Amino acid sequence: MKKLTSKEINKIPRSFDVIGDILIFSNIPDELIKKKKEVGNYMISKLKNIKVVAKKIGIHKGKFRTRKIKIIAGEKRKETIYKENNARLKLDVEKCYFSPRLSNERLRIARSIKKNETVLVMFSGISVYPLVISKNSKAKLIYGIEINKIAHKYGEENLILNKAKNVKLILGDVKKIVPKLKIKFDRILMPLPKEAYKYLDLVDLKLKKGGILHYYDFLKEEEIPQKGLERLKNGLVSFKLLKYIKCGHLGPGKFRVCFDVKIM
Ligand SMILES: C[S@@+](CC[C@H](N)C(=O)[O-])C[C@H]1O[C@@H](n2cnc3c(N)ncnc32)[C@H](O)[C@@H]1O
């Protein structure tokens, strides 16, 4: 078993994601690649809650927005339970999209919800937004729609895990499901920044007049807010911008931006 020198320990990246008991590095420097297992074991020895250490391979891609990971040390599993904002979420970190970095944003949305609102979360994944809303607001009813069967399955399991009574999840394509829904909503969330703008016509169909839309987009610094506003103008009949915030950083000069708008 190779040992890490103190110089090598200093080269271990300080930034990584922790989802439940799984630690995920974005990158391991070339000089440590041959000792990646030792790096993983070192992290497990230092961080008591970590049981699996993995490395990202590539970026989030495809319709399901998933990304491959490779386990480099610890137990051989990709399933874990993650806790956030009073909710517990079971997931497979490779087969479902999930980012722990959005927990503040999710709480921001949940706290803005008023008593008895009906909320639609398009692209609901493992049901993290619906559950954070259920646990931290007095919403009456929250719908979630997700196309990835595995993420939807975890979503259903997470409703039971959290004893959530006011969340209803539907498996399927937002484009096909939303027009068939019998109710209109007080609030709609669109957490699919890569292409939420393609689904904006559904908002006019199902958001009540005066209702709130949280629209996410990926924008370069110089495109904020104009490009997002243009997309909103192209997709919605009439709206008023309440505010926009940067709620994630995607590498040099690129951001996840949330536009909070009121439908007029
Ligand atoms: C960026 S992820 C966000 C997931 C979740 N809301 C979260 O914050 O963790 C987008 C999700 O939308 C789902 N998705 C993509 N296109 C869809 C569609 N047309 N209908 C329903 N879900 C879709 C993907 O499978 C993925 O789980």
PDBQT file of the ligand as one rigid body, heavy atoms in Angstrom, charges set to zero:
ROOT
HETATM    1  C1  LIG A 301     -31.322  19.942 -13.691  1.00  0.00    +0.000 C 
HETATM    2  S1  LIG A 301     -32.263  18.523 -13.196  1.00  0.00    +0.000 S 
HETATM    3  C2  LIG A 301     -33.119  19.165 -11.750  1.00  0.00    +0.000 C 
HETATM    4  C3  LIG A 301     -33.697  18.081 -10.892  1.00  0.00    +0.000 C 
HETATM    5  C4  LIG A 301     -34.266  18.565  -9.546  1.00  0.00    +0.000 C 
HETATM    6  N1  LIG A 301     -35.292  19.569  -9.719  1.00  0.00    +0.000 N 
HETATM    7  C5  LIG A 301     -33.167  19.097  -8.664  1.00  0.00    +0.000 C 
HETATM    8  O1  LIG A 301     -33.103  20.316  -8.451  1.00  0.00    +0.000 OA
HETATM    9  O2  LIG A 301     -32.338  18.295  -8.186  1.00  0.00    +0.000 OA
HETATM   10  C6  LIG A 301     -33.511  18.487 -14.418  1.00  0.00    +0.000 C 
HETATM   11  C7  LIG A 301     -34.430  17.256 -14.365  1.00  0.00    +0.000 C 
HETATM   12  O3  LIG A 301     -35.418  17.391 -15.385  1.00  0.00    +0.000 OA
HETATM   13  C8  LIG A 301     -35.691  16.115 -15.944  1.00  0.00    +0.000 C 
HETATM   14  N2  LIG A 301     -36.283  16.376 -17.263  1.00  0.00    +0.000 N 
HETATM   15  C9  LIG A 301     -35.659  16.790 -18.396  1.00  0.00    +0.000 A 
HETATM   16  N3  LIG A 301     -36.542  16.989 -19.395  1.00  0.00    +0.000 NA
HETATM   17  C10 LIG A 301     -37.777  16.680 -18.888  1.00  0.00    +0.000 A 
HETATM   18  C11 LIG A 301     -39.095  16.700 -19.422  1.00  0.00    +0.000 A 
HETATM   19  N4  LIG A 301     -39.319  17.047 -20.684  1.00  0.00    +0.000 N 
HETATM   20  N5  LIG A 301     -40.121  16.357 -18.614  1.00  0.00    +0.000 NA
HETATM   21  C12 LIG A 301     -39.908  16.003 -17.319  1.00  0.00    +0.000 A 
HETATM   22  N6  LIG A 301     -38.670  15.973 -16.751  1.00  0.00    +0.000 NA
HETATM   23  C13 LIG A 301     -37.620  16.308 -17.520  1.00  0.00    +0.000 A 
HETATM   24  C14 LIG A 301     -34.346  15.414 -15.939  1.00  0.00    +0.000 C 
HETATM   25  O4  LIG A 301     -34.470  14.020 -15.977  1.00  0.00    +0.000 OA
HETATM   26  C15 LIG A 301     -33.743  15.925 -14.604  1.00  0.00    +0.000 C 
HETATM   27  O5  LIG A 301     -34.039  15.047 -13.545  1.00  0.00    +0.000 OA
ENDROOT
TORSDOF 0
